[in-house]
Amino acid sequence: MALQPGGIGMMKTAVERGKSAVEKSGPETWVDEHGDVLYRYALERVRKPEIAQDLVQDTLLAAVRSYDRFAGQSSVRSWLCGILKHKICDYYRKRGRETSFTDLEFLADECAEKFVPEGYWIHMNGPKEWRPEADEVMHRDEFWKTMRDCLSKLPERIATVFMMREMDEIESKEICATLSISDSNLWVMLHRARMALRECLADNWFENPEVPH
């Protein structure tokens, strides 16, 4: 796991402390078996290594404390990811209370030249059909690396909204409540995220002659 210096040791120690009331085997291996996945999941969403590390540690401690209630109906990794997802939402909720979840500079109509006043695409400036089809590249690791790179270029708040809705499949109503934004703000932020991602993926994948298709 790409943690801060001493991060793995500190995390294992924290898990061991919380494990005292749990006699079942398993929790002592979670950091090694699932730590990298959890950390990457958190880091993609919060973008700050120290925050991601704290969220993973909180997740593992919460899992240890509730391990006796784990019914085994899903894999341990899926269960841990579910706990982490709630921890990340709590983090977003706290930030939503402390800051305004808009990004006025990014929400400026940077794509105005692509539309006529009535809102329709200008044919020459509108999106082109992707070749190959998007479904054909979804299984390629290189594509997802490009996708992550494109997400990292979005403003943090815009990326947060997009990942909550499109990747974590959180309902719009819950996102608005968590981030203290209106339905209209959510729609605009999602629209801008999709526009920016489409353009980034076109430039760096679908229309990039250096990418082997």
Buried (B, 14 or more C-beta within 10 A) or exposed (E): BEBEEEBBEBBBEBBEEBBEEBEEEBBEEBBEEBBBBBBBBBBBBBBEBEBBBBBBBBBBBBBBBEBEEBEEEEEBEEBBBEBBBEBBBEBBBEBBEEEEBBBEEBBEEEBEEBBEEEEEEEEEEEEEEBEEEEEEBEEEEEBEEBBEEBBEEBBBBBBBBBBBBEEBEBEBEEBBEBBBBEEEBBEBBBEBBEBBBBBBBBEBBBEEEEBEE
